[in-house]
C-alpha cells in the first residue's frame, strides 16, 4: 500500500476512536461521575 493511504486510514481510525471514547465518556456509565458546574451554582 502507498504511504498516503496508510496515513489516511490511520488518521481516520484515530479520529473514530477518539470520537467513540468521547461519546462513551459523555453518555455511558462514566457519565455518572461528571459534575455540572451550572447546577452546582444555581441561586
LUMVOVO-663776 format. One record per residue (C-alpha): residue in three letters; chain; x, y negated, z negated. Coordinates in nm, 4 decimals. Last residue first. Example, Ala and Ser with C-alpha at 12.3 -4.5 7.8 and 13.67 -1.06 7.14 Angstrom:
2
@residu=SER chaine=A X=1.3670 Y=0.1060 Z=-0.7140
@residu=ALA chaine=A X=1.2300 Y=0.4500 Z=-0.7800
END
This chain:
43
@residu=UNK chaine=A X=-2.9367 Y=-3.0507 Z=-4.3044
@residu=UNK chaine=A X=-2.7722 Y=-2.7876 Z=-4.0865
@residu=UNK chaine=A X=-2.4016 Y=-2.7248 Z=-4.1464
@residu=UNK chaine=A X=-2.3752 Y=-2.3447 Z=-4.1438
@residu=UNK chaine=A X=-2.6237 Y=-2.3070 Z=-3.8595
@residu=UNK chaine=A X=-2.4063 Y=-2.5230 Z=-3.6312
@residu=UNK chaine=A X=-2.0917 Y=-2.3292 Z=-3.7249
@residu=UNK chaine=A X=-2.2440 Y=-2.0004 Z=-3.6053
@residu=UNK chaine=A X=-2.0441 Y=-1.7168 Z=-3.7608
@residu=UNK chaine=A X=-1.9336 Y=-1.4016 Z=-3.5793
@residu=UNK chaine=A X=-1.9199 Y=-1.0819 Z=-3.7853
@residu=UNK chaine=A X=-2.2448 Y=-0.9391 Z=-3.6421
@residu=UNK chaine=A X=-2.1037 Y=-0.9999 Z=-3.2926
@residu=UNK chaine=A X=-1.8633 Y=-0.7085 Z=-3.3428
@residu=UNK chaine=A X=-2.1523 Y=-0.4650 Z=-3.2746
@residu=UNK chaine=A X=-2.2055 Y=-0.5830 Z=-2.9168
@residu=UNK chaine=A X=-2.3282 Y=-0.9168 Z=-2.7801
@residu=UNK chaine=A X=-2.0333 Y=-1.1553 Z=-2.7927
@residu=UNK chaine=A X=-1.7494 Y=-0.9073 Z=-2.8466
@residu=UNK chaine=A X=-1.8811 Y=-0.6692 Z=-2.5798
@residu=UNK chaine=A X=-1.9332 Y=-0.9587 Z=-2.3371
@residu=UNK chaine=A X=-1.5792 Y=-1.0851 Z=-2.3995
@residu=UNK chaine=A X=-1.4318 Y=-0.7351 Z=-2.3597
@residu=UNK chaine=A X=-1.6139 Y=-0.6870 Z=-2.0301
@residu=UNK chaine=A X=-1.4923 Y=-1.0231 Z=-1.8995
@residu=UNK chaine=A X=-1.1339 Y=-0.9455 Z=-2.0000
@residu=UNK chaine=A X=-1.1517 Y=-0.6039 Z=-1.8313
@residu=UNK chaine=A X=-1.3119 Y=-0.7453 Z=-1.5141
@residu=UNK chaine=A X=-1.0383 Y=-1.0092 Z=-1.4850
@residu=UNK chaine=A X=-0.7626 Y=-0.7520 Z=-1.5460
@residu=UNK chaine=A X=-0.9090 Y=-0.5223 Z=-1.2789
@residu=UNK chaine=A X=-0.9323 Y=-0.8070 Z=-1.0284
@residu=UNK chaine=A X=-0.5753 Y=-0.9225 Z=-1.0957
@residu=UNK chaine=A X=-0.4503 Y=-0.5675 Z=-1.0456
@residu=UNK chaine=A X=-0.6524 Y=-0.5203 Z=-0.7257
@residu=UNK chaine=A X=-0.5140 Y=-0.8428 Z=-0.5810
@residu=UNK chaine=A X=-0.1570 Y=-0.7552 Z=-0.6808
@residu=UNK chaine=A X=-0.1839 Y=-0.4087 Z=-0.5248
@residu=UNK chaine=A X=-0.3269 Y=-0.5583 Z=-0.2055
@residu=UNK chaine=A X=-0.0502 Y=-0.8205 Z=-0.1859
@residu=UNK chaine=A X=0.2185 Y=-0.5569 Z=-0.2469
@residu=UNK chaine=A X=0.1085 Y=-0.3542 Z=0.0559
@residu=UNK chaine=A X=0.0000 Y=0.0000 Z=0.0000
END
